[in-house]
Amino acid sequence: MLKGCGIDLVKISRIKSAWERFGRRFLERVFTPAEQEYCLARKRPEESLAARFAAKEAVAKALG
């Protein structure tokens, strides 16, 4: 049963800045190896990383 609905928006620049500042540590803390591989293979990896990050935050909000 769904207990809540989560939505999250994230600025791509925020994720890009965190990635540039913390590098692999940021990626490994937030994303699974499969997510990293997928996102980093994209033409604009920062957009894919931001989308995944927003989805994870939305799920966290929905689940409480």
PDB file with SEQRES, HELIX, SHEET and CRYST1 records, atoms N, CA, C and O in Angstrom:
SEQRES   1 A   64  MET LEU LYS GLY CYS GLY ILE ASP LEU VAL LYS ILE SER          
SEQRES   2 A   64  ARG ILE LYS SER ALA TRP GLU ARG PHE GLY ARG ARG PHE          
SEQRES   3 A   64  LEU GLU ARG VAL PHE THR PRO ALA GLU GLN GLU TYR CYS          
SEQRES   4 A   64  LEU ALA ARG LYS ARG PRO GLU GLU SER LEU ALA ALA ARG          
SEQRES   5 A   64  PHE ALA ALA LYS GLU ALA VAL ALA LYS ALA LEU GLY              
HELIX    1 AA1 ILE A   12  PHE A   22  1                                  11    
HELIX    2 AA2 ARG A   24  VAL A   30  1                                   7    
HELIX    3 AA3 PRO A   33  LEU A   40  1                                   8    
HELIX    4 AA4 PRO A   45  LEU A   63  1                                  19    
CRYST1    1.000    1.000    1.000  90.00  90.00  90.00 P 1           1          
ATOM      1  N   MET A   1       0.838  -1.162   0.000  1.00  0.00           N  
ATOM      2  CA  MET A   1       0.000   0.000   0.000  1.00  0.00           C  
ATOM      3  C   MET A   1       0.894   1.240   0.000  1.00  0.00           C  
ATOM      4  O   MET A   1       1.867   1.318   0.751  1.00  0.00           O  
ATOM      5  N   LEU A   2       0.555   2.191  -0.841  1.00  0.00           N  
ATOM      6  CA  LEU A   2       1.294   3.448  -0.917  1.00  0.00           C  
ATOM      7  C   LEU A   2       0.864   4.343   0.232  1.00  0.00           C  
ATOM      8  O   LEU A   2      -0.325   4.601   0.417  1.00  0.00           O  
ATOM      9  N   LYS A   3       1.827   4.810   0.997  1.00  0.00           N  
ATOM     10  CA  LYS A   3       1.517   5.656   2.147  1.00  0.00           C  
ATOM     11  C   LYS A   3       1.714   7.134   1.862  1.00  0.00           C  
ATOM     12  O   LYS A   3       1.266   7.983   2.632  1.00  0.00           O  
ATOM     13  N   GLY A   4       2.373   7.439   0.776  1.00  0.00           N  
ATOM     14  CA  GLY A   4       2.621   8.841   0.472  1.00  0.00           C  
ATOM     15  C   GLY A   4       3.065   9.005  -0.959  1.00  0.00           C  
ATOM     16  O   GLY A   4       3.308   8.037  -1.679  1.00  0.00           O  
ATOM     17  N   CYS A   5       3.162  10.237  -1.342  1.00  0.00           N  
ATOM     18  CA  CYS A   5       3.616  10.552  -2.690  1.00  0.00           C  
ATOM     19  C   CYS A   5       4.795  11.506  -2.562  1.00  0.00           C  
ATOM     20  O   CYS A   5       4.715  12.516  -1.863  1.00  0.00           O  
ATOM     21  N   GLY A   6       5.873  11.183  -3.232  1.00  0.00           N  
ATOM     22  CA  GLY A   6       7.053  12.039  -3.160  1.00  0.00           C  
ATOM     23  C   GLY A   6       7.363  12.645  -4.507  1.00  0.00           C  
ATOM     24  O   GLY A   6       7.188  12.013  -5.548  1.00  0.00           O  
ATOM     25  N   ILE A   7       7.820  13.865  -4.471  1.00  0.00           N  
ATOM     26  CA  ILE A   7       8.283  14.533  -5.689  1.00  0.00           C  
ATOM     27  C   ILE A   7       9.514  15.340  -5.309  1.00  0.00           C  
ATOM     28  O   ILE A   7       9.599  15.894  -4.214  1.00  0.00           O  
ATOM     29  N   ASP A   8      10.445  15.395  -6.216  1.00  0.00           N  
ATOM     30  CA  ASP A   8      11.649  16.155  -5.930  1.00  0.00           C  
ATOM     31  C   ASP A   8      12.202  16.738  -7.212  1.00  0.00           C  
ATOM     32  O   ASP A   8      12.227  16.081  -8.253  1.00  0.00           O  
ATOM     33  N   LEU A   9      12.641  17.965  -7.124  1.00  0.00           N  
ATOM     34  CA  LEU A   9      13.330  18.629  -8.226  1.00  0.00           C  
ATOM     35  C   LEU A   9      14.736  18.929  -7.752  1.00  0.00           C  
ATOM     36  O   LEU A   9      14.948  19.291  -6.594  1.00  0.00           O  
ATOM     37  N   VAL A  10      15.678  18.779  -8.633  1.00  0.00           N  
ATOM     38  CA  VAL A  10      17.061  19.070  -8.270  1.00  0.00           C  
ATOM     39  C   VAL A  10      17.719  19.814  -9.426  1.00  0.00           C  
ATOM     40  O   VAL A  10      17.515  19.480 -10.593  1.00  0.00           O  
ATOM     41  N   LYS A  11      18.499  20.813  -9.090  1.00  0.00           N  
ATOM     42  CA  LYS A  11      19.223  21.549 -10.130  1.00  0.00           C  
ATOM     43  C   LYS A  11      20.373  20.691 -10.632  1.00  0.00           C  
ATOM     44  O   LYS A  11      21.146  20.143  -9.846  1.00  0.00           O  
ATOM     45  N   ILE A  12      20.474  20.583 -11.928  1.00  0.00           N  
ATOM     46  CA  ILE A  12      21.565  19.816 -12.530  1.00  0.00           C  
ATOM     47  C   ILE A  12      22.898  20.396 -12.083  1.00  0.00           C  
ATOM     48  O   ILE A  12      23.848  19.653 -11.837  1.00  0.00           O  
ATOM     49  N   SER A  13      22.974  21.710 -11.977  1.00  0.00           N  
ATOM     50  CA  SER A  13      24.225  22.363 -11.567  1.00  0.00           C  
ATOM     51  C   SER A  13      24.641  21.959 -10.153  1.00  0.00           C  
ATOM     52  O   SER A  13      25.833  21.897  -9.851  1.00  0.00           O  
ATOM     53  N   ARG A  14      23.672  21.687  -9.292  1.00  0.00           N  
ATOM     54  CA  ARG A  14      23.982  21.254  -7.921  1.00  0.00           C  
ATOM     55  C   ARG A  14      24.669  19.892  -7.930  1.00  0.00           C  
ATOM     56  O   ARG A  14      25.652  19.682  -7.220  1.00  0.00           O  
ATOM     57  N   ILE A  15      24.152  18.978  -8.728  1.00  0.00           N  
ATOM     58  CA  ILE A  15      24.743  17.644  -8.824  1.00  0.00           C  
ATOM     59  C   ILE A  15      26.104  17.723  -9.504  1.00  0.00           C  
ATOM     60  O   ILE A  15      27.053  17.060  -9.085  1.00  0.00           O  
ATOM     61  N   LYS A  16      26.194  18.529 -10.546  1.00  0.00           N  
ATOM     62  CA  LYS A  16      27.468  18.686 -11.252  1.00  0.00           C  
ATOM     63  C   LYS A  16      28.536  19.250 -10.315  1.00  0.00           C  
ATOM     64  O   LYS A  16      29.681  18.798 -10.333  1.00  0.00           O  
ATOM     65  N   SER A  17      28.165  20.231  -9.502  1.00  0.00           N  
ATOM     66  CA  SER A  17      29.110  20.823  -8.550  1.00  0.00           C  
ATOM     67  C   SER A  17      29.581  19.810  -7.516  1.00  0.00           C  
ATOM     68  O   SER A  17      30.769  19.747  -7.199  1.00  0.00           O  
ATOM     69  N   ALA A  18      28.651  19.018  -6.991  1.00  0.00           N  
ATOM     70  CA  ALA A  18      29.025  17.989  -6.011  1.00  0.00           C  
ATOM     71  C   ALA A  18      29.950  16.960  -6.638  1.00  0.00           C  
ATOM     72  O   ALA A  18      30.916  16.523  -6.011  1.00  0.00           O  
ATOM     73  N   TRP A  19      29.664  16.579  -7.849  1.00  0.00           N  
ATOM     74  CA  TRP A  19      30.488  15.609  -8.576  1.00  0.00           C  
ATOM     75  C   TRP A  19      31.886  16.175  -8.807  1.00  0.00           C  
ATOM     76  O   TRP A  19      32.884  15.486  -8.592  1.00  0.00           O  
ATOM     77  N   GLU A  20      31.956  17.437  -9.246  1.00  0.00           N  
ATOM     78  CA  GLU A  20      33.255  18.064  -9.492  1.00  0.00           C  
ATOM     79  C   GLU A  20      34.048  18.240  -8.196  1.00  0.00           C  
ATOM     80  O   GLU A  20      35.267  18.070  -8.184  1.00  0.00           O  
ATOM     81  N   ARG A  21      33.364  18.576  -7.122  1.00  0.00           N  
ATOM     82  CA  ARG A  21      34.046  18.829  -5.844  1.00  0.00           C  
ATOM     83  C   ARG A  21      34.516  17.547  -5.166  1.00  0.00           C  
ATOM     84  O   ARG A  21      35.644  17.474  -4.679  1.00  0.00           O  
ATOM     85  N   PHE A  22      33.646  16.535  -5.137  1.00  0.00           N  
ATOM     86  CA  PHE A  22      33.943  15.324  -4.379  1.00  0.00           C  
ATOM     87  C   PHE A  22      34.306  14.116  -5.233  1.00  0.00           C  
ATOM     88  O   PHE A  22      34.776  13.105  -4.711  1.00  0.00           O  
ATOM     89  N   GLY A  23      34.092  14.211  -6.539  1.00  0.00           N  
ATOM     90  CA  GLY A  23      34.485  13.144  -7.457  1.00  0.00           C  
ATOM     91  C   GLY A  23      33.859  11.793  -7.147  1.00  0.00           C  
ATOM     92  O   GLY A  23      32.661  11.684  -6.889  1.00  0.00           O  
ATOM     93  N   ARG A  24      34.694  10.776  -7.178  1.00  0.00           N  
ATOM     94  CA  ARG A  24      34.244   9.391  -6.967  1.00  0.00           C  
ATOM     95  C   ARG A  24      33.565   9.190  -5.622  1.00  0.00           C  
ATOM     96  O   ARG A  24      32.635   8.391  -5.510  1.00  0.00           O  
ATOM     97  N   ARG A  25      34.020   9.904  -4.602  1.00  0.00           N  
ATOM     98  CA  ARG A  25      33.397   9.759  -3.271  1.00  0.00           C  
ATOM     99  C   ARG A  25      31.909  10.083  -3.329  1.00  0.00           C  
ATOM    100  O   ARG A  25      31.090   9.387  -2.729  1.00  0.00           O  
ATOM    101  N   PHE A  26      31.568  11.138  -4.052  1.00  0.00           N  
ATOM    102  CA  PHE A  26      30.160  11.510  -4.201  1.00  0.00           C  
ATOM    103  C   PHE A  26      29.395  10.423  -4.939  1.00  0.00           C  
ATOM    104  O   PHE A  26      28.331   9.990  -4.497  1.00  0.00           O  
ATOM    105  N   LEU A  27      29.941   9.985  -6.063  1.00  0.00           N  
ATOM    106  CA  LEU A  27      29.265   8.968  -6.866  1.00  0.00           C  
ATOM    107  C   LEU A  27      29.056   7.683  -6.076  1.00  0.00           C  
ATOM    108  O   LEU A  27      27.972   7.102  -6.107  1.00  0.00           O  
ATOM    109  N   GLU A  28      30.086   7.239  -5.370  1.00  0.00           N  
ATOM    110  CA  GLU A  28      29.996   5.975  -4.635  1.00  0.00           C  
ATOM    111  C   GLU A  28      29.063   6.059  -3.436  1.00  0.00           C  
ATOM    112  O   GLU A  28      28.469   5.058  -3.036  1.00  0.00           O  
ATOM    113  N   ARG A  29      28.935   7.241  -2.867  1.00  0.00           N  
ATOM    114  CA  ARG A  29      28.054   7.399  -1.707  1.00  0.00           C  
ATOM    115  C   ARG A  29      26.577   7.427  -2.107  1.00  0.00           C  
ATOM    116  O   ARG A  29      25.714   6.976  -1.353  1.00  0.00           O  
ATOM    117  N   VAL A  30      26.296   7.957  -3.295  1.00  0.00           N  
ATOM    118  CA  VAL A  30      24.907   8.191  -3.702  1.00  0.00           C  
ATOM    119  C   VAL A  30      24.362   7.158  -4.686  1.00  0.00           C  
ATOM    120  O   VAL A  30      23.175   6.833  -4.651  1.00  0.00           O  
ATOM    121  N   PHE A  31      25.225   6.642  -5.565  1.00  0.00           N  
ATOM    122  CA  PHE A  31      24.764   5.789  -6.659  1.00  0.00           C  
ATOM    123  C   PHE A  31      25.377   4.391  -6.599  1.00  0.00           C  
ATOM    124  O   PHE A  31      26.514   4.213  -6.162  1.00  0.00           O  
ATOM    125  N   THR A  32      24.602   3.410  -7.044  1.00  0.00           N  
ATOM    126  CA  THR A  32      25.118   2.042  -7.140  1.00  0.00           C  
ATOM    127  C   THR A  32      26.124   1.978  -8.288  1.00  0.00           C  
ATOM    128  O   THR A  32      26.139   2.860  -9.147  1.00  0.00           O  
ATOM    129  N   PRO A  33      26.962   0.945  -8.311  1.00  0.00           N  
ATOM    130  CA  PRO A  33      27.888   0.798  -9.440  1.00  0.00           C  
ATOM    131  C   PRO A  33      27.163   0.762 -10.794  1.00  0.00           C  
ATOM    132  O   PRO A  33      27.645   1.330 -11.774  1.00  0.00           O  
ATOM    133  N   ALA A  34      26.022   0.100 -10.842  1.00  0.00           N  
ATOM    134  CA  ALA A  34      25.264   0.030 -12.101  1.00  0.00           C  
ATOM    135  C   ALA A  34      24.743   1.407 -12.509  1.00  0.00           C  
ATOM    136  O   ALA A  34      24.771   1.754 -13.690  1.00  0.00           O  
ATOM    137  N   GLU A  35      24.272   2.188 -11.551  1.00  0.00           N  
ATOM    138  CA  GLU A  35      23.796   3.541 -11.853  1.00  0.00           C  
ATOM    139  C   GLU A  35      24.942   4.423 -12.348  1.00  0.00           C  
ATOM    140  O   GLU A  35      24.781   5.191 -13.297  1.00  0.00           O  
ATOM    141  N   GLN A  36      26.079   4.306 -11.710  1.00  0.00           N  
ATOM    142  CA  GLN A  36      27.250   5.082 -12.134  1.00  0.00           C  
ATOM    143  C   GLN A  36      27.634   4.726 -13.567  1.00  0.00           C  
ATOM    144  O   GLN A  36      27.861   5.607 -14.396  1.00  0.00           O  
ATOM    145  N   GLU A  37      27.703   3.445 -13.844  1.00  0.00           N  
ATOM    146  CA  GLU A  37      28.079   2.991 -15.187  1.00  0.00           C  
ATOM    147  C   GLU A  37      27.107   3.530 -16.236  1.00  0.00           C  
ATOM    148  O   GLU A  37      27.518   4.033 -17.282  1.00  0.00           O  
ATOM    149  N   TYR A  38      25.820   3.417 -15.940  1.00  0.00           N  
ATOM    150  CA  TYR A  38      24.796   3.893 -16.877  1.00  0.00           C  
ATOM    151  C   TYR A  38      24.919   5.401 -17.104  1.00  0.00           C  
ATOM    152  O   TYR A  38      24.985   5.861 -18.244  1.00  0.00           O  
ATOM    153  N   CYS A  39      24.947   6.158 -16.020  1.00  0.00           N  
ATOM    154  CA  CYS A  39      24.955   7.618 -16.132  1.00  0.00           C  
ATOM    155  C   CYS A  39      26.228   8.148 -16.786  1.00  0.00           C  
ATOM    156  O   CYS A  39      26.173   9.056 -17.615  1.00  0.00           O  
ATOM    157  N   LEU A  40      27.359   7.585 -16.416  1.00  0.00           N  
ATOM    158  CA  LEU A  40      28.626   8.082 -16.949  1.00  0.00           C  
ATOM    159  C   LEU A  40      28.810   7.746 -18.424  1.00  0.00           C  
ATOM    160  O   LEU A  40      29.653   8.342 -19.094  1.00  0.00           O  
ATOM    161  N   ALA A  41      28.033   6.802 -18.931  1.00  0.00           N  
ATOM    162  CA  ALA A  41      28.100   6.445 -20.352  1.00  0.00           C  
ATOM    163  C   ALA A  41      27.229   7.364 -21.217  1.00  0.00           C  
ATOM    164  O   ALA A  41      27.312   7.317 -22.444  1.00  0.00           O  
ATOM    165  N   ARG A  42      26.407   8.187 -20.593  1.00  0.00           N  
ATOM    166  CA  ARG A  42      25.513   9.087 -21.321  1.00  0.00           C  
ATOM    167  C   ARG A  42      26.282  10.286 -21.867  1.00  0.00           C  
ATOM    168  O   ARG A  42      27.377  10.615 -21.410  1.00  0.00           O  
ATOM    169  N   LYS A  43      25.670  10.921 -22.856  1.00  0.00           N  
ATOM    170  CA  LYS A  43      26.272  12.102 -23.478  1.00  0.00           C  
ATOM    171  C   LYS A  43      26.413  13.246 -22.468  1.00  0.00           C  
ATOM    172  O   LYS A  43      27.410  13.968 -22.469  1.00  0.00           O  
ATOM    173  N   ARG A  44      25.407  13.399 -21.611  1.00  0.00           N  
ATOM    174  CA  ARG A  44      25.429  14.426 -20.556  1.00  0.00           C  
ATOM    175  C   ARG A  44      25.233  13.735 -19.206  1.00  0.00           C  
ATOM    176  O   ARG A  44      24.118  13.706 -18.683  1.00  0.00           O  
ATOM    177  N   PRO A  45      26.289  13.189 -18.647  1.00  0.00           N  
ATOM    178  CA  PRO A  45      26.150  12.403 -17.421  1.00  0.00           C  
ATOM    179  C   PRO A  45      25.552  13.177 -16.252  1.00  0.00           C  
ATOM    180  O   PRO A  45      24.844  12.594 -15.431  1.00  0.00           O  
ATOM    181  N   GLU A  46      25.818  14.468 -16.161  1.00  0.00           N  
ATOM    182  CA  GLU A  46      25.281  15.238 -15.039  1.00  0.00           C  
ATOM    183  C   GLU A  46      23.756  15.265 -15.059  1.00  0.00           C  
ATOM    184  O   GLU A  46      23.130  15.314 -14.000  1.00  0.00           O  
ATOM    185  N   GLU A  47      23.146  15.233 -16.243  1.00  0.00           N  
ATOM    186  CA  GLU A  47      21.688  15.198 -16.334  1.00  0.00           C  
ATOM    187  C   GLU A  47      21.143  13.855 -15.857  1.00  0.00           C  
ATOM    188  O   GLU A  47      20.139  13.808 -15.148  1.00  0.00           O  
ATOM    189  N   SER A  48      21.793  12.781 -16.238  1.00  0.00           N  
ATOM    190  CA  SER A  48      21.363  11.449 -15.800  1.00  0.00           C  
ATOM    191  C   SER A  48      21.558  11.282 -14.299  1.00  0.00           C  
ATOM    192  O   SER A  48      20.707  10.709 -13.619  1.00  0.00           O  
ATOM    193  N   LEU A  49      22.673  11.781 -13.785  1.00  0.00           N  
ATOM    194  CA  LEU A  49      22.924  11.704 -12.341  1.00  0.00           C  
ATOM    195  C   LEU A  49      21.873  12.505 -11.576  1.00  0.00           C  
ATOM    196  O   LEU A  49      21.369  12.047 -10.550  1.00  0.00           O  
ATOM    197  N   ALA A  50      21.543  13.689 -12.065  1.00  0.00           N  
ATOM    198  CA  ALA A  50      20.542  14.526 -11.396  1.00  0.00           C  
ATOM    199  C   ALA A  50      19.164  13.865 -11.416  1.00  0.00           C  
ATOM    200  O   ALA A  50      18.438  13.917 -10.424  1.00  0.00           O  
ATOM    201  N   ALA A  51      18.805  13.250 -12.528  1.00  0.00           N  
ATOM    202  CA  ALA A  51      17.509  12.567 -12.625  1.00  0.00           C  
ATOM    203  C   ALA A  51      17.430  11.411 -11.639  1.00  0.00           C  
ATOM    204  O   ALA A  51      16.415  11.236 -10.964  1.00  0.00           O  
ATOM    205  N   ARG A  52      18.489  10.628 -11.554  1.00  0.00           N  
ATOM    206  CA  ARG A  52      18.511   9.506 -10.602  1.00  0.00           C  
ATOM    207  C   ARG A  52      18.454  10.012  -9.168  1.00  0.00           C  
ATOM    208  O   ARG A  52      17.743   9.453  -8.332  1.00  0.00           O  
ATOM    209  N   PHE A  53      19.203  11.070  -8.889  1.00  0.00           N  
ATOM    210  CA  PHE A  53      19.218  11.639  -7.548  1.00  0.00           C  
ATOM    211  C   PHE A  53      17.817  12.111  -7.155  1.00  0.00           C  
ATOM    212  O   PHE A  53      17.352  11.829  -6.051  1.00  0.00           O  
ATOM    213  N   ALA A  54      17.147  12.825  -8.054  1.00  0.00           N  
ATOM    214  CA  ALA A  54      15.797  13.316  -7.781  1.00  0.00           C  
ATOM    215  C   ALA A  54      14.825  12.162  -7.557  1.00  0.00           C  
ATOM    216  O   ALA A  54      13.971  12.234  -6.672  1.00  0.00           O  
ATOM    217  N   ALA A  55      14.947  11.109  -8.346  1.00  0.00           N  
ATOM    218  CA  ALA A  55      14.069   9.944  -8.180  1.00  0.00           C  
ATOM    219  C   ALA A  55      14.281   9.295  -6.818  1.00  0.00           C  
ATOM    220  O   ALA A  55      13.318   8.913  -6.153  1.00  0.00           O  
ATOM    221  N   LYS A  56      15.529   9.170  -6.408  1.00  0.00           N  
ATOM    222  CA  LYS A  56      15.819   8.565  -5.102  1.00  0.00           C  
ATOM    223  C   LYS A  56      15.249   9.418  -3.969  1.00  0.00           C  
ATOM    224  O   LYS A  56      14.699   8.885  -3.005  1.00  0.00           O  
ATOM    225  N   GLU A  57      15.379  10.728  -4.084  1.00  0.00           N  
ATOM    226  CA  GLU A  57      14.831  11.613  -3.055  1.00  0.00           C  
ATOM    227  C   GLU A  57      13.303  11.525  -3.013  1.00  0.00           C  
ATOM    228  O   GLU A  57      12.712  11.551  -1.933  1.00  0.00           O  
ATOM    229  N   ALA A  58      12.668  11.422  -4.167  1.00  0.00           N  
ATOM    230  CA  ALA A  58      11.207  11.311  -4.214  1.00  0.00           C  
ATOM    231  C   ALA A  58      10.738  10.022  -3.545  1.00  0.00           C  
ATOM    232  O   ALA A  58       9.751  10.025  -2.809  1.00  0.00           O  
ATOM    233  N   VAL A  59      11.438   8.932  -3.797  1.00  0.00           N  
ATOM    234  CA  VAL A  59      11.092   7.655  -3.158  1.00  0.00           C  
ATOM    235  C   VAL A  59      11.265   7.765  -1.648  1.00  0.00           C  
ATOM    236  O   VAL A  59      10.418   7.300  -0.886  1.00  0.00           O  
ATOM    237  N   ALA A  60      12.353   8.376  -1.222  1.00  0.00           N  
ATOM    238  CA  ALA A  60      12.589   8.543   0.218  1.00  0.00           C  
ATOM    239  C   ALA A  60      11.464   9.352   0.861  1.00  0.00           C  
ATOM    240  O   ALA A  60      11.021   9.026   1.963  1.00  0.00           O  
ATOM    241  N   LYS A  61      11.003  10.394   0.190  1.00  0.00           N  
ATOM    242  CA  LYS A  61       9.898  11.200   0.714  1.00  0.00           C  
ATOM    243  C   LYS A  61       8.603  10.395   0.764  1.00  0.00           C  
ATOM    244  O   LYS A  61       7.843  10.494   1.728  1.00  0.00           O  
ATOM    245  N   ALA A  62       8.352   9.603  -0.270  1.00  0.00           N  
ATOM    246  CA  ALA A  62       7.116   8.816  -0.327  1.00  0.00           C  
ATOM    247  C   ALA A  62       7.084   7.744   0.755  1.00  0.00           C  
ATOM    248  O   ALA A  62       6.030   7.453   1.321  1.00  0.00           O  
ATOM    249  N   LEU A  63       8.237   7.164   1.036  1.00  0.00           N  
ATOM    250  CA  LEU A  63       8.293   6.093   2.033  1.00  0.00           C  
ATOM    251  C   LEU A  63       8.429   6.615   3.457  1.00  0.00           C  
ATOM    252  O   LEU A  63       8.261   5.872   4.424  1.00  0.00           O  
ATOM    253  N   GLY A  64       8.730   7.878   3.567  1.00  0.00           N  
ATOM    254  CA  GLY A  64       8.830   8.488   4.892  1.00  0.00           C  
ATOM    255  C   GLY A  64      10.171   8.395   5.418  1.00  0.00           C  
ATOM    256  O   GLY A  64      10.432   8.859   6.528  1.00  0.00           O  
TER     257      GLY A  64                                                      
END                                                                             
